Amino acid sequence: MALTFPFAAIVGQDEMTLAIQVVAVDPSIGGVLVLGDRGTGKSTAVRALADLLPPITVVKGCPYRCDPTQPAGGCPVCQARDPNAKVATERHSVAVVDLPLGATEDRVVGALDLEKALSQGVKSFAPGLLAQAHRGFLYIDEVNLLDDHLVDLLIDVAASGENLVEREGLSVRHPARFVLVGSGNPEEGELRPQLLDRFGLSVQVRTPQDLALRVSIIKRRDAFDRDPSAFKALWHKDNQKLQKRILKARDLLGQVNVSDGMLMLCARLCHQLGTDGLRAELTLLRATRAYAALQGHQEVKPEHLQSMAPLALRHRLRRNPLDDTDSGARVQRSLQEVLAG
């Protein structure tokens, strides 16, 4: 298995690394979309996400990595077990599954296990990428180039948390709750609005202009490429600190208070920006709460809102042909007006 670049060693893309950490604290925020220039570390940061996540407890031998504490939402394999038998468990690392652009629908949703069908004459289901990503993260590089039929499929599964496969005489329903993470270059095509809305946070990354920072990035990447194991070991303690910080934030999350006044600020901001529906407010609520927990605070404050508002709202704005301002700047401008009023 190839070693991933250490998350703690990533420099120069603070907004992107912050968004990933916030979603790691509270996956219900709904995922991260990373758009920007080629070669800016988008896929490197996402694949390094596994470093930040502590192992999860799963039902031993379950192909869907079901949660033993929630048998009601289990897969067909777990539901077929004796309910009175003791459930054996094991620890697994959180999955970060790549969905390649050229993947077939069978590869994504699962299909008839041809090997078993031919060798044993048994109809058996072979789980796909959605099953592998259950309780983890599904990563799509160049997400804006994804085929429309796969986009429709992902929207349905992301909304329901279940994958239903009916084909070749099989009818299988299994849990598929994952955090969607996408990256791409907006110059190569835009995302469908329905899929765009499924991402909780959106980040724009640009090529660093500071020369010293560029040199630092090049040196770290070169050191990793020359000896991945040694570089990984060098950053192990820093990665552990980040993981502990996220674990601490997860424990604190339930104690973080969001006042009615802060909720009113969120609602006023979304109303002023003209966002559709109420998903913007919900995402903003969850993101500010997770960010406050990450900072070790028990109360959401205006500064948390200032940090999270561009990430949660920039991709939900309607286009204004008379305003060519960056969408993040539009959010900050509206936020300043709301806070002043």
PyMOL commands that set and color helices and strands:
alter all, ss='L'
color gray80, all
select helices_A, chain A and resi 7-9+14-25+27-29+42-52+71-73+76-79+105-109+114-119+129-132+143-145+148-160+186-188+193-196+211-226+228-234+236-253+260-273+279-294+302-316+327-340
alter helices_A, ss='H'
color red, helices_A
select strands_A, chain A and resi 32-36+56-59+89-92+96-98+110-112+125-127+137-141+162-167+170-175+179-184+201-205
alter strands_A, ss='S'
color yellow, strands_A
deselect
rebuild
show_as cartoon
